Amino acid sequence: MADRFIDLANAEKKDIQHASEAFSYAAARYAAFEAVNCAKDAAKDKKVIIEFFTDRFKEMFVENLNDYIKRGKENQD
C-alpha cells in the first residue's frame, strides 16, 4: 500500500516537500482515527497513544533514512 501512495505522489509531479507534507498529514489524521477507534479511552490514554505513534514513526523513519543513506543519492526510487 505504501508503494501505491508513493507512486501516486510521483505521478502528481509535485515537489518533494509538498508530497511529504501531504503524506505526513494523512498519516497523522489516519493514526488519530485509528487511536480513537481502537483505544478504550483515547482522552485518558492520550499521552500513551502519542508516545506509541511517535516512537513507531521514528523507528520507520530511521530505518528508511539509513536505507537511503546506504544506497546513495543516485540510487533512490
Summary of the structure (lengths in Angstrom):
residues: 77
radius of gyration: 15.3
end to end distance: 15.8
largest distance: 46.8
contacts: 140
relative contact order: 0.06
helix: 82%
strand: 0%
